[in-house]
């Protein structure tokens, strides 16, 4: 595990594409557990405790490395590549 994230340059000033919830689960009319925001493109996906794990699936499909919690009151970010929370 890295001691510092080497992917901070990928972070952009994004707007959530679907601020009302997980983009994929909204399309199928299903619920989620927690939400994550991709800091490269604004994709909103559900966490790994949700079926289908859309935030992680988005990373695997796009290689966008850094997400942040999209939950009220939470203030953290995660880099999939460096496996680092900050």
PyMOL Python script that loads the backbone (N, CA, C, O; Angstrom):
from pymol import cmd

cmd.read_pdbstr("""\
ATOM      1  N   UNK A   1       0.840  -1.187   0.000  1.00  0.00           N
ATOM      2  CA  UNK A   1       0.000   0.000   0.000  1.00  0.00           C
ATOM      3  C   UNK A   1       0.879   1.242   0.000  1.00  0.00           C
ATOM      4  O   UNK A   1       1.869   1.306   0.729  1.00  0.00           O
ATOM      5  N   UNK A   2       0.532   2.203  -0.793  1.00  0.00           N
ATOM      6  CA  UNK A   2       1.275   3.459  -0.874  1.00  0.00           C
ATOM      7  C   UNK A   2       1.032   4.297   0.369  1.00  0.00           C
ATOM      8  O   UNK A   2      -0.025   4.215   0.996  1.00  0.00           O
ATOM      9  N   UNK A   3       2.025   5.105   0.716  1.00  0.00           N
ATOM     10  CA  UNK A   3       1.871   6.010   1.847  1.00  0.00           C
ATOM     11  C   UNK A   3       1.205   7.311   1.433  1.00  0.00           C
ATOM     12  O   UNK A   3       0.594   7.993   2.256  1.00  0.00           O
ATOM     13  N   UNK A   4       1.323   7.652   0.158  1.00  0.00           N
ATOM     14  CA  UNK A   4       0.649   8.833  -0.380  1.00  0.00           C
ATOM     15  C   UNK A   4      -0.008   8.466  -1.706  1.00  0.00           C
ATOM     16  O   UNK A   4       0.482   7.607  -2.440  1.00  0.00           O
ATOM     17  N   UNK A   5      -1.094   9.110  -1.994  1.00  0.00           N
ATOM     18  CA  UNK A   5      -1.813   8.844  -3.238  1.00  0.00           C
ATOM     19  C   UNK A   5      -1.089   9.521  -4.391  1.00  0.00           C
ATOM     20  O   UNK A   5      -0.782  10.713  -4.343  1.00  0.00           O
ATOM     21  N   UNK A   6      -0.824   8.740  -5.422  1.00  0.00           N
ATOM     22  CA  UNK A   6      -0.136   9.260  -6.605  1.00  0.00           C
ATOM     23  C   UNK A   6      -1.120   9.677  -7.702  1.00  0.00           C
ATOM     24  O   UNK A   6      -0.713   9.968  -8.827  1.00  0.00           O
ATOM     25  N   UNK A   7      -2.402   9.706  -7.374  1.00  0.00           N
ATOM     26  CA  UNK A   7      -3.414   9.959  -8.393  1.00  0.00           C
ATOM     27  C   UNK A   7      -4.231  11.226  -8.143  1.00  0.00           C
ATOM     28  O   UNK A   7      -5.318  11.388  -8.696  1.00  0.00           O
ATOM     29  N   UNK A   8      -3.710  12.110  -7.319  1.00  0.00           N
ATOM     30  CA  UNK A   8      -4.431  13.342  -7.001  1.00  0.00           C
ATOM     31  C   UNK A   8      -4.642  14.209  -8.244  1.00  0.00           C
ATOM     32  O   UNK A   8      -5.596  14.985  -8.303  1.00  0.00           O
ATOM     33  N   UNK A   9      -3.763  14.083  -9.229  1.00  0.00           N
ATOM     34  CA  UNK A   9      -3.904  14.890 -10.445  1.00  0.00           C
ATOM     35  C   UNK A   9      -5.138  14.487 -11.261  1.00  0.00           C
ATOM     36  O   UNK A   9      -5.549  15.230 -12.152  1.00  0.00           O
ATOM     37  N   UNK A  10      -5.733  13.326 -10.973  1.00  0.00           N
ATOM     38  CA  UNK A  10      -6.934  12.888 -11.676  1.00  0.00           C
ATOM     39  C   UNK A  10      -8.200  13.570 -11.136  1.00  0.00           C
ATOM     40  O   UNK A  10      -9.243  13.553 -11.789  1.00  0.00           O
ATOM     41  N   UNK A  11      -8.102  14.161  -9.954  1.00  0.00           N
ATOM     42  CA  UNK A  11      -9.264  14.781  -9.325  1.00  0.00           C
ATOM     43  C   UNK A  11      -9.634  16.058 -10.069  1.00  0.00           C
ATOM     44  O   UNK A  11      -8.790  16.915 -10.330  1.00  0.00           O
ATOM     45  N   UNK A  12     -10.911  16.162 -10.402  1.00  0.00           N
ATOM     46  CA  UNK A  12     -11.436  17.343 -11.081  1.00  0.00           C
ATOM     47  C   UNK A  12     -12.579  17.928 -10.264  1.00  0.00           C
ATOM     48  O   UNK A  12     -13.116  17.273  -9.370  1.00  0.00           O
ATOM     49  N   UNK A  13     -12.941  19.152 -10.573  1.00  0.00           N
ATOM     50  CA  UNK A  13     -14.083  19.798  -9.934  1.00  0.00           C
ATOM     51  C   UNK A  13     -15.343  19.311 -10.655  1.00  0.00           C
ATOM     52  O   UNK A  13     -15.795  19.925 -11.622  1.00  0.00           O
ATOM     53  N   UNK A  14     -15.898  18.203 -10.170  1.00  0.00           N
ATOM     54  CA  UNK A  14     -17.013  17.550 -10.859  1.00  0.00           C
ATOM     55  C   UNK A  14     -18.346  17.882 -10.203  1.00  0.00           C
ATOM     56  O   UNK A  14     -18.418  18.231  -9.025  1.00  0.00           O
ATOM     57  N   UNK A  15     -19.386  17.761 -10.997  1.00  0.00           N
ATOM     58  CA  UNK A  15     -20.754  17.826 -10.502  1.00  0.00           C
ATOM     59  C   UNK A  15     -21.321  16.413 -10.600  1.00  0.00           C
ATOM     60  O   UNK A  15     -21.104  15.743 -11.610  1.00  0.00           O
ATOM     61  N   UNK A  16     -22.037  15.941  -9.589  1.00  0.00           N
ATOM     62  CA  UNK A  16     -22.627  14.603  -9.667  1.00  0.00           C
ATOM     63  C   UNK A  16     -23.583  14.499 -10.856  1.00  0.00           C
ATOM     64  O   UNK A  16     -24.458  15.346 -11.037  1.00  0.00           O
ATOM     65  N   UNK A  17     -23.404  13.445 -11.666  1.00  0.00           N
ATOM     66  CA  UNK A  17     -24.273  13.258 -12.833  1.00  0.00           C
ATOM     67  C   UNK A  17     -25.693  12.901 -12.408  1.00  0.00           C
ATOM     68  O   UNK A  17     -26.657  13.281 -13.072  1.00  0.00           O
ATOM     69  N   UNK A  18     -25.820  12.175 -11.306  1.00  0.00           N
ATOM     70  CA  UNK A  18     -27.145  11.815 -10.779  1.00  0.00           C
ATOM     71  C   UNK A  18     -27.134  12.092  -9.273  1.00  0.00           C
ATOM     72  O   UNK A  18     -26.964  11.165  -8.481  1.00  0.00           O
ATOM     73  N   UNK A  19     -27.310  13.348  -8.871  1.00  0.00           N
ATOM     74  CA  UNK A  19     -27.239  13.684  -7.449  1.00  0.00           C
ATOM     75  C   UNK A  19     -28.308  13.006  -6.599  1.00  0.00           C
ATOM     76  O   UNK A  19     -28.204  12.975  -5.373  1.00  0.00           O
ATOM     77  N   UNK A  20     -29.343  12.459  -7.257  1.00  0.00           N
ATOM     78  CA  UNK A  20     -30.417  11.805  -6.506  1.00  0.00           C
ATOM     79  C   UNK A  20     -30.093  10.354  -6.154  1.00  0.00           C
ATOM     80  O   UNK A  20     -30.836   9.729  -5.398  1.00  0.00           O
ATOM     81  N   UNK A  21     -28.983   9.797  -6.694  1.00  0.00           N
ATOM     82  CA  UNK A  21     -28.633   8.423  -6.320  1.00  0.00           C
ATOM     83  C   UNK A  21     -27.728   7.733  -7.315  1.00  0.00           C
ATOM     84  O   UNK A  21     -27.224   8.351  -8.252  1.00  0.00           O
ATOM     85  N   UNK A  22     -27.526   6.438  -7.101  1.00  0.00           N
ATOM     86  CA  UNK A  22     -26.680   5.592  -7.951  1.00  0.00           C
ATOM     87  C   UNK A  22     -27.237   5.588  -9.375  1.00  0.00           C
ATOM     88  O   UNK A  22     -28.399   5.252  -9.604  1.00  0.00           O
ATOM     89  N   UNK A  23     -26.386   5.967 -10.315  1.00  0.00           N
ATOM     90  CA  UNK A  23     -26.809   6.102 -11.708  1.00  0.00           C
ATOM     91  C   UNK A  23     -27.433   4.813 -12.256  1.00  0.00           C
ATOM     92  O   UNK A  23     -28.507   4.855 -12.856  1.00  0.00           O
ATOM     93  N   UNK A  24     -26.780   3.689 -12.057  1.00  0.00           N
ATOM     94  CA  UNK A  24     -27.272   2.424 -12.597  1.00  0.00           C
ATOM     95  C   UNK A  24     -28.515   1.928 -11.868  1.00  0.00           C
ATOM     96  O   UNK A  24     -29.434   1.406 -12.499  1.00  0.00           O
ATOM     97  N   UNK A  25     -28.553   2.081 -10.563  1.00  0.00           N
ATOM     98  CA  UNK A  25     -29.689   1.575  -9.791  1.00  0.00           C
ATOM     99  C   UNK A  25     -30.932   2.440 -10.003  1.00  0.00           C
ATOM    100  O   UNK A  25     -32.050   1.932  -9.909  1.00  0.00           O
ATOM    101  N   UNK A  26     -30.765   3.721 -10.283  1.00  0.00           N
ATOM    102  CA  UNK A  26     -31.907   4.564 -10.615  1.00  0.00           C
ATOM    103  C   UNK A  26     -32.572   4.089 -11.910  1.00  0.00           C
ATOM    104  O   UNK A  26     -33.794   4.155 -12.047  1.00  0.00           O
ATOM    105  N   UNK A  27     -31.762   3.611 -12.855  1.00  0.00           N
ATOM    106  CA  UNK A  27     -32.304   3.131 -14.129  1.00  0.00           C
ATOM    107  C   UNK A  27     -33.171   1.892 -13.948  1.00  0.00           C
ATOM    108  O   UNK A  27     -34.133   1.691 -14.689  1.00  0.00           O
ATOM    109  N   UNK A  28     -32.829   1.053 -12.952  1.00  0.00           N
ATOM    110  CA  UNK A  28     -33.603  -0.178 -12.750  1.00  0.00           C
ATOM    111  C   UNK A  28     -34.591  -0.061 -11.599  1.00  0.00           C
ATOM    112  O   UNK A  28     -35.311  -1.014 -11.299  1.00  0.00           O
ATOM    113  N   UNK A  29     -34.631   1.101 -10.951  1.00  0.00           N
ATOM    114  CA  UNK A  29     -35.585   1.331  -9.872  1.00  0.00           C
ATOM    115  C   UNK A  29     -35.273   0.551  -8.614  1.00  0.00           C
ATOM    116  O   UNK A  29     -36.175   0.021  -7.964  1.00  0.00           O
ATOM    117  N   UNK A  30     -34.011   0.479  -8.271  1.00  0.00           N
ATOM    118  CA  UNK A  30     -33.575  -0.312  -7.120  1.00  0.00           C
ATOM    119  C   UNK A  30     -32.873   0.575  -6.096  1.00  0.00           C
ATOM    120  O   UNK A  30     -32.414   1.672  -6.415  1.00  0.00           O
ATOM    121  N   UNK A  31     -32.798   0.082  -4.859  1.00  0.00           N
ATOM    122  CA  UNK A  31     -32.165   0.837  -3.771  1.00  0.00           C
ATOM    123  C   UNK A  31     -30.672   0.529  -3.681  1.00  0.00           C
ATOM    124  O   UNK A  31     -30.173  -0.380  -4.344  1.00  0.00           O
ATOM    125  N   UNK A  32     -29.979   1.288  -2.863  1.00  0.00           N
ATOM    126  CA  UNK A  32     -28.546   1.130  -2.616  1.00  0.00           C
ATOM    127  C   UNK A  32     -28.298   1.304  -1.133  1.00  0.00           C
ATOM    128  O   UNK A  32     -29.202   1.672  -0.383  1.00  0.00           O
ATOM    129  N   UNK A  33     -27.059   1.036  -0.707  1.00  0.00           N
ATOM    130  CA  UNK A  33     -26.703   1.192   0.708  1.00  0.00           C
ATOM    131  C   UNK A  33     -26.064   2.561   0.933  1.00  0.00           C
ATOM    132  O   UNK A  33     -26.615   3.382   1.666  1.00  0.00           O
ATOM    133  N   UNK A  34     -24.907   2.821   0.312  1.00  0.00           N
ATOM    134  CA  UNK A  34     -24.210   4.105   0.414  1.00  0.00           C
ATOM    135  C   UNK A  34     -23.754   4.521  -0.982  1.00  0.00           C
ATOM    136  O   UNK A  34     -23.627   3.688  -1.880  1.00  0.00           O
ATOM    137  N   UNK A  35     -23.510   5.810  -1.152  1.00  0.00           N
ATOM    138  CA  UNK A  35     -23.139   6.337  -2.462  1.00  0.00           C
ATOM    139  C   UNK A  35     -21.706   6.844  -2.475  1.00  0.00           C
ATOM    140  O   UNK A  35     -21.188   7.332  -1.470  1.00  0.00           O
ATOM    141  N   UNK A  36     -21.076   6.716  -3.648  1.00  0.00           N
ATOM    142  CA  UNK A  36     -19.711   7.175  -3.885  1.00  0.00           C
ATOM    143  C   UNK A  36     -19.694   8.019  -5.154  1.00  0.00           C
ATOM    144  O   UNK A  36     -20.387   7.714  -6.124  1.00  0.00           O
ATOM    145  N   UNK A  37     -18.888   9.093  -5.135  1.00  0.00           N
ATOM    146  CA  UNK A  37     -18.777  10.018  -6.266  1.00  0.00           C
ATOM    147  C   UNK A  37     -17.407   9.875  -6.907  1.00  0.00           C
ATOM    148  O   UNK A  37     -16.389  10.001  -6.227  1.00  0.00           O
ATOM    149  N   UNK A  38     -17.371   9.612  -8.211  1.00  0.00           N
ATOM    150  CA  UNK A  38     -16.113   9.570  -8.955  1.00  0.00           C
ATOM    151  C   UNK A  38     -15.616  11.002  -9.116  1.00  0.00           C
ATOM    152  O   UNK A  38     -16.334  11.866  -9.618  1.00  0.00           O
ATOM    153  N   UNK A  39     -14.382  11.242  -8.686  1.00  0.00           N
ATOM    154  CA  UNK A  39     -13.846  12.595  -8.741  1.00  0.00           C
ATOM    155  C   UNK A  39     -13.182  12.937 -10.068  1.00  0.00           C
ATOM    156  O   UNK A  39     -12.551  13.985 -10.206  1.00  0.00           O
ATOM    157  N   UNK A  40     -13.329  12.044 -11.041  1.00  0.00           N
ATOM    158  CA  UNK A  40     -12.824  12.346 -12.378  1.00  0.00           C
ATOM    159  C   UNK A  40     -13.946  12.711 -13.349  1.00  0.00           C
ATOM    160  O   UNK A  40     -13.757  13.551 -14.229  1.00  0.00           O
ATOM    161  N   UNK A  41     -15.136  12.069 -13.189  1.00  0.00           N
ATOM    162  CA  UNK A  41     -16.202  12.333 -14.163  1.00  0.00           C
ATOM    163  C   UNK A  41     -17.562  12.650 -13.544  1.00  0.00           C
ATOM    164  O   UNK A  41     -18.476  13.049 -14.266  1.00  0.00           O
ATOM    165  N   UNK A  42     -17.723  12.485 -12.224  1.00  0.00           N
ATOM    166  CA  UNK A  42     -18.996  12.801 -11.589  1.00  0.00           C
ATOM    167  C   UNK A  42     -19.978  11.648 -11.520  1.00  0.00           C
ATOM    168  O   UNK A  42     -21.127  11.845 -11.124  1.00  0.00           O
ATOM    169  N   UNK A  43     -19.559  10.457 -11.893  1.00  0.00           N
ATOM    170  CA  UNK A  43     -20.430   9.278 -11.783  1.00  0.00           C
ATOM    171  C   UNK A  43     -20.764   9.036 -10.319  1.00  0.00           C
ATOM    172  O   UNK A  43     -19.880   9.091  -9.464  1.00  0.00           O
ATOM    173  N   UNK A  44     -22.030   8.769 -10.024  1.00  0.00           N
ATOM    174  CA  UNK A  44     -22.469   8.404  -8.681  1.00  0.00           C
ATOM    175  C   UNK A  44     -22.806   6.922  -8.707  1.00  0.00           C
ATOM    176  O   UNK A  44     -23.664   6.481  -9.472  1.00  0.00           O
ATOM    177  N   UNK A  45     -22.123   6.160  -7.863  1.00  0.00           N
ATOM    178  CA  UNK A  45     -22.346   4.716  -7.813  1.00  0.00           C
ATOM    179  C   UNK A  45     -22.539   4.244  -6.389  1.00  0.00           C
ATOM    180  O   UNK A  45     -22.195   4.939  -5.433  1.00  0.00           O
ATOM    181  N   UNK A  46     -23.098   3.049  -6.263  1.00  0.00           N
ATOM    182  CA  UNK A  46     -23.334   2.477  -4.934  1.00  0.00           C
ATOM    183  C   UNK A  46     -22.074   1.780  -4.425  1.00  0.00           C
ATOM    184  O   UNK A  46     -21.224   1.356  -5.208  1.00  0.00           O
ATOM    185  N   UNK A  47     -21.972   1.669  -3.116  1.00  0.00           N
ATOM    186  CA  UNK A  47     -20.782   1.130  -2.454  1.00  0.00           C
ATOM    187  C   UNK A  47     -20.712  -0.388  -2.579  1.00  0.00           C
ATOM    188  O   UNK A  47     -21.606  -1.025  -3.135  1.00  0.00           O
ATOM    189  N   UNK A  48     -19.636  -0.947  -2.053  1.00  0.00           N
ATOM    190  CA  UNK A  48     -19.426  -2.394  -2.127  1.00  0.00           C
ATOM    191  C   UNK A  48     -20.339  -3.184  -1.202  1.00  0.00           C
ATOM    192  O   UNK A  48     -20.373  -4.411  -1.290  1.00  0.00           O
ATOM    193  N   UNK A  49     -21.074  -2.530  -0.327  1.00  0.00           N
ATOM    194  CA  UNK A  49     -22.082  -3.218   0.483  1.00  0.00           C
ATOM    195  C   UNK A  49     -23.412  -3.345  -0.262  1.00  0.00           C
ATOM    196  O   UNK A  49     -24.324  -4.027   0.207  1.00  0.00           O
ATOM    197  N   UNK A  50     -23.524  -2.698  -1.407  1.00  0.00           N
ATOM    198  CA  UNK A  50     -24.726  -2.770  -2.236  1.00  0.00           C
ATOM    199  C   UNK A  50     -24.554  -3.871  -3.285  1.00  0.00           C
ATOM    200  O   UNK A  50     -23.436  -4.129  -3.732  1.00  0.00           O
ATOM    201  N   UNK A  51     -25.646  -4.516  -3.678  1.00  0.00           N
ATOM    202  CA  UNK A  51     -25.533  -5.471  -4.787  1.00  0.00           C
ATOM    203  C   UNK A  51     -25.004  -4.757  -6.034  1.00  0.00           C
ATOM    204  O   UNK A  51     -25.364  -3.607  -6.288  1.00  0.00           O
ATOM    205  N   UNK A  52     -24.190  -5.401  -6.778  1.00  0.00           N
ATOM    206  CA  UNK A  52     -23.600  -4.936  -8.036  1.00  0.00           C
ATOM    207  C   UNK A  52     -22.426  -3.975  -7.849  1.00  0.00           C
ATOM    208  O   UNK A  52     -21.653  -3.786  -8.788  1.00  0.00           O
ATOM    209  N   UNK A  53     -22.265  -3.372  -6.695  1.00  0.00           N
ATOM    210  CA  UNK A  53     -21.072  -2.557  -6.381  1.00  0.00           C
ATOM    211  C   UNK A  53     -20.727  -1.611  -7.542  1.00  0.00           C
ATOM    212  O   UNK A  53     -19.637  -1.690  -8.108  1.00  0.00           O
ATOM    213  N   UNK A  54     -21.651  -0.729  -7.887  1.00  0.00           N
ATOM    214  CA  UNK A  54     -21.493   0.088  -9.082  1.00  0.00           C
ATOM    215  C   UNK A  54     -20.337   1.077  -9.020  1.00  0.00           C
ATOM    216  O   UNK A  54     -19.779   1.403 -10.068  1.00  0.00           O
ATOM    217  N   UNK A  55     -19.948   1.571  -7.852  1.00  0.00           N
ATOM    218  CA  UNK A  55     -18.801   2.483  -7.782  1.00  0.00           C
ATOM    219  C   UNK A  55     -17.522   1.744  -8.169  1.00  0.00           C
ATOM    220  O   UNK A  55     -16.722   2.257  -8.951  1.00  0.00           O
ATOM    221  N   UNK A  56     -17.328   0.545  -7.627  1.00  0.00           N
ATOM    222  CA  UNK A  56     -16.147  -0.241  -7.971  1.00  0.00           C
ATOM    223  C   UNK A  56     -16.215  -0.704  -9.426  1.00  0.00           C
ATOM    224  O   UNK A  56     -15.196  -0.717 -10.116  1.00  0.00           O
ATOM    225  N   UNK A  57     -17.385  -1.078  -9.892  1.00  0.00           N
ATOM    226  CA  UNK A  57     -17.551  -1.476 -11.293  1.00  0.00           C
ATOM    227  C   UNK A  57     -17.183  -0.315 -12.225  1.00  0.00           C
ATOM    228  O   UNK A  57     -16.582  -0.526 -13.278  1.00  0.00           O
ATOM    229  N   UNK A  58     -17.544   0.899 -11.835  1.00  0.00           N
ATOM    230  CA  UNK A  58     -17.190   2.078 -12.633  1.00  0.00           C
ATOM    231  C   UNK A  58     -15.677   2.233 -12.695  1.00  0.00           C
ATOM    232  O   UNK A  58     -15.127   2.497 -13.764  1.00  0.00           O
ATOM    233  N   UNK A  59     -14.996   2.071 -11.564  1.00  0.00           N
ATOM    234  CA  UNK A  59     -13.528   2.144 -11.570  1.00  0.00           C
ATOM    235  C   UNK A  59     -12.938   1.093 -12.506  1.00  0.00           C
ATOM    236  O   UNK A  59     -12.054   1.401 -13.306  1.00  0.00           O
ATOM    237  N   UNK A  60     -13.418  -0.139 -12.413  1.00  0.00           N
ATOM    238  CA  UNK A  60     -12.883  -1.219 -13.242  1.00  0.00           C
ATOM    239  C   UNK A  60     -13.123  -0.967 -14.733  1.00  0.00           C
ATOM    240  O   UNK A  60     -12.311  -1.372 -15.566  1.00  0.00           O
ATOM    241  N   UNK A  61     -14.209  -0.315 -15.068  1.00  0.00           N
ATOM    242  CA  UNK A  61     -14.532  -0.040 -16.471  1.00  0.00           C
ATOM    243  C   UNK A  61     -13.796   1.177 -17.026  1.00  0.00           C
ATOM    244  O   UNK A  61     -13.535   1.251 -18.227  1.00  0.00           O
ATOM    245  N   UNK A  62     -13.456   2.143 -16.144  1.00  0.00           N
ATOM    246  CA  UNK A  62     -12.915   3.415 -16.628  1.00  0.00           C
ATOM    247  C   UNK A  62     -11.498   3.721 -16.165  1.00  0.00           C
ATOM    248  O   UNK A  62     -10.830   4.575 -16.748  1.00  0.00           O
ATOM    249  N   UNK A  63     -11.029   3.037 -15.126  1.00  0.00           N
ATOM    250  CA  UNK A  63      -9.738   3.345 -14.484  1.00  0.00           C
ATOM    251  C   UNK A  63      -9.721   4.724 -13.828  1.00  0.00           C
ATOM    252  O   UNK A  63      -8.646   5.291 -13.634  1.00  0.00           O
ATOM    253  N   UNK A  64     -10.876   5.274 -13.486  1.00  0.00           N
ATOM    254  CA  UNK A  64     -10.927   6.520 -12.724  1.00  0.00           C
ATOM    255  C   UNK A  64     -10.625   6.156 -11.269  1.00  0.00           C
ATOM    256  O   UNK A  64     -11.442   5.491 -10.631  1.00  0.00           O
ATOM    257  N   UNK A  65      -9.473   6.572 -10.724  1.00  0.00           N
ATOM    258  CA  UNK A  65      -8.992   5.993  -9.477  1.00  0.00           C
ATOM    259  C   UNK A  65      -9.561   6.539  -8.173  1.00  0.00           C
ATOM    260  O   UNK A  65      -9.583   5.813  -7.179  1.00  0.00           O
ATOM    261  N   UNK A  66     -10.020   7.780  -8.137  1.00  0.00           N
ATOM    262  CA  UNK A  66     -10.350   8.391  -6.844  1.00  0.00           C
ATOM    263  C   UNK A  66     -11.852   8.666  -6.734  1.00  0.00           C
ATOM    264  O   UNK A  66     -12.464   9.271  -7.615  1.00  0.00           O
ATOM    265  N   UNK A  67     -12.422   8.198  -5.619  1.00  0.00           N
ATOM    266  CA  UNK A  67     -13.820   8.459  -5.296  1.00  0.00           C
ATOM    267  C   UNK A  67     -13.882   9.177  -3.957  1.00  0.00           C
ATOM    268  O   UNK A  67     -12.901   9.215  -3.214  1.00  0.00           O
ATOM    269  N   UNK A  68     -15.030   9.738  -3.662  1.00  0.00           N
ATOM    270  CA  UNK A  68     -15.280  10.244  -2.321  1.00  0.00           C
ATOM    271  C   UNK A  68     -16.678   9.821  -1.909  1.00  0.00           C
ATOM    272  O   UNK A  68     -17.538   9.538  -2.743  1.00  0.00           O
ATOM    273  N   UNK A  69     -16.877   9.787  -0.614  1.00  0.00           N
ATOM    274  CA  UNK A  69     -18.208   9.455  -0.119  1.00  0.00           C
ATOM    275  C   UNK A  69     -19.181  10.520  -0.601  1.00  0.00           C
ATOM    276  O   UNK A  69     -18.864  11.709  -0.623  1.00  0.00           O
ATOM    277  N   UNK A  70     -20.363  10.075  -0.985  1.00  0.00           N
ATOM    278  CA  UNK A  70     -21.424  10.993  -1.392  1.00  0.00           C
ATOM    279  C   UNK A  70     -22.559  10.913  -0.381  1.00  0.00           C
ATOM    280  O   UNK A  70     -23.732  11.080  -0.715  1.00  0.00           O
ATOM    281  N   UNK A  71     -22.173  10.652   0.867  1.00  0.00           N
ATOM    282  CA  UNK A  71     -23.122  10.548   1.975  1.00  0.00           C
ATOM    283  C   UNK A  71     -23.042  11.815   2.824  1.00  0.00           C
ATOM    284  O   UNK A  71     -21.945  12.303   3.095  1.00  0.00           O
ATOM    285  N   UNK A  72     -24.186  12.354   3.247  1.00  0.00           N
ATOM    286  CA  UNK A  72     -24.178  13.542   4.107  1.00  0.00           C
ATOM    287  C   UNK A  72     -23.372  13.277   5.382  1.00  0.00           C
ATOM    288  O   UNK A  72     -23.517  12.231   6.015  1.00  0.00           O
ATOM    289  N   UNK A  73     -22.532  14.228   5.744  1.00  0.00           N
ATOM    290  CA  UNK A  73     -21.757  14.137   6.975  1.00  0.00           C
ATOM    291  C   UNK A  73     -20.476  13.339   6.861  1.00  0.00           C
ATOM    292  O   UNK A  73     -19.706  13.288   7.820  1.00  0.00           O
ATOM    293  N   UNK A  74     -20.216  12.705   5.712  1.00  0.00           N
ATOM    294  CA  UNK A  74     -18.971  11.954   5.525  1.00  0.00           C
ATOM    295  C   UNK A  74     -18.021  12.767   4.661  1.00  0.00           C
ATOM    296  O   UNK A  74     -18.432  13.377   3.674  1.00  0.00           O
ATOM    297  N   UNK A  75     -16.747  12.771   5.041  1.00  0.00           N
ATOM    298  CA  UNK A  75     -15.747  13.580   4.340  1.00  0.00           C
ATOM    299  C   UNK A  75     -14.472  12.763   4.168  1.00  0.00           C
ATOM    300  O   UNK A  75     -13.485  12.998   4.864  1.00  0.00           O
ATOM    301  N   UNK A  76     -14.488  11.806   3.244  1.00  0.00           N
ATOM    302  CA  UNK A  76     -13.309  11.008   2.978  1.00  0.00           C
ATOM    303  C   UNK A  76     -13.232  10.682   1.495  1.00  0.00           C
ATOM    304  O   UNK A  76     -14.225  10.740   0.770  1.00  0.00           O
ATOM    305  N   UNK A  77     -12.018  10.335   1.065  1.00  0.00           N
ATOM    306  CA  UNK A  77     -11.764   9.938  -0.316  1.00  0.00           C
ATOM    307  C   UNK A  77     -10.999   8.615  -0.312  1.00  0.00           C
ATOM    308  O   UNK A  77     -10.332   8.282   0.667  1.00  0.00           O
ATOM    309  N   UNK A  78     -11.099   7.865  -1.408  1.00  0.00           N
ATOM    310  CA  UNK A  78     -10.430   6.574  -1.539  1.00  0.00           C
ATOM    311  C   UNK A  78      -9.820   6.464  -2.920  1.00  0.00           C
ATOM    312  O   UNK A  78     -10.467   6.771  -3.922  1.00  0.00           O
ATOM    313  N   UNK A  79      -8.570   6.024  -2.972  1.00  0.00           N
ATOM    314  CA  UNK A  79      -7.912   5.738  -4.237  1.00  0.00           C
ATOM    315  C   UNK A  79      -7.889   4.228  -4.413  1.00  0.00           C
ATOM    316  O   UNK A  79      -7.280   3.519  -3.612  1.00  0.00           O
ATOM    317  N   UNK A  80      -8.542   3.734  -5.450  1.00  0.00           N
ATOM    318  CA  UNK A  80      -8.583   2.301  -5.718  1.00  0.00           C
ATOM    319  C   UNK A  80      -7.191   1.747  -6.014  1.00  0.00           C
ATOM    320  O   UNK A  80      -6.855   0.650  -5.569  1.00  0.00           O
ATOM    321  N   UNK A  81      -6.393   2.483  -6.748  1.00  0.00           N
ATOM    322  CA  UNK A  81      -5.084   1.982  -7.181  1.00  0.00           C
ATOM    323  C   UNK A  81      -4.117   1.906  -6.009  1.00  0.00           C
ATOM    324  O   UNK A  81      -3.469   0.879  -5.808  1.00  0.00           O
ATOM    325  N   UNK A  82      -4.011   2.980  -5.235  1.00  0.00           N
ATOM    326  CA  UNK A  82      -3.079   3.010  -4.103  1.00  0.00           C
ATOM    327  C   UNK A  82      -3.661   2.373  -2.847  1.00  0.00           C
ATOM    328  O   UNK A  82      -2.954   2.188  -1.856  1.00  0.00           O
ATOM    329  N   UNK A  83      -4.960   2.034  -2.888  1.00  0.00           N
ATOM    330  CA  UNK A  83      -5.671   1.493  -1.714  1.00  0.00           C
ATOM    331  C   UNK A  83      -5.427   2.378  -0.490  1.00  0.00           C
ATOM    332  O   UNK A  83      -5.007   1.915   0.571  1.00  0.00           O
ATOM    333  N   UNK A  84      -5.704   3.656  -0.679  1.00  0.00           N
ATOM    334  CA  UNK A  84      -5.429   4.652   0.342  1.00  0.00           C
ATOM    335  C   UNK A  84      -6.665   5.515   0.579  1.00  0.00           C
ATOM    336  O   UNK A  84      -7.261   6.043  -0.359  1.00  0.00           O
ATOM    337  N   UNK A  85      -7.035   5.647   1.851  1.00  0.00           N
ATOM    338  CA  UNK A  85      -8.121   6.533   2.238  1.00  0.00           C
ATOM    339  C   UNK A  85      -7.505   7.832   2.751  1.00  0.00           C
ATOM    340  O   UNK A  85      -6.523   7.817   3.493  1.00  0.00           O
ATOM    341  N   UNK A  86      -8.087   8.941   2.350  1.00  0.00           N
ATOM    342  CA  UNK A  86      -7.574  10.235   2.822  1.00  0.00           C
ATOM    343  C   UNK A  86      -8.713  11.223   2.946  1.00  0.00           C
ATOM    344  O   UNK A  86      -8.495  12.372   3.329  1.00  0.00           O
TER     345      UNK A  86
END
""", "prot")
cmd.dss("prot")
cmd.show_as("cartoon", "prot")
cmd.util.cbc("prot")
cmd.orient("prot")
